[in-house]
Amino acid sequence: MVTRKIQAATPCPVARALDVIGDRWSLLIVRDAFDGLRRFGEFQKNLGVARNILSDRLRALVESGVLAIAPASDGSAYQEYVLTDKGEDLFKVVVALRQWGEAQLFEPGEARSVLVERASGDPVGPLLLPGRDGAALTYAATRVDKAADG
């Protein structure tokens, strides 16, 4: 297994975020939690991931505060994994990945899942980054001001 360097002290928000959700299984678990899955067995069945890997990723997501463990909503002895506010804040990330995938990885007319608004049933519109004037920003219209050392 490859050991990765933990970026907790880095001034880069992207590196810190990737420490929490930067592998395939963690982000797919979060996606499934948005889709209403809550139990270990539900995640395992839907993802087809090995139990030890799922257990490790769920534990890490709980430790990082993305998920919380709660008593089963049906009153059984099981436990469930629920999104915290921190986890729900990843919604924009999942939508951005979804929309990038829709635009870049599917042929026109190819079958795919669709994110829709509950109230209307209409597809969710494109995620945009509004600038101060309300116009959509592109990467060329932005820059990163790096944190000063020490």
Buried (B, 14 or more C-beta within 10 A) or exposed (E): EEEEEEBEEEEEEEBBEBBBBBBEBBBBBBBBBBEEBBBBEBBBEBBEBEEEBBBBBBEBBBEBEBBBEEEEEEEEEEEBBBBBEBBBEBEEBBBEEBBEEBEEEEEEEEEEEEEEEEEEEEEEEEBEEEEEEEEEEEEEEEEEEEEEEE
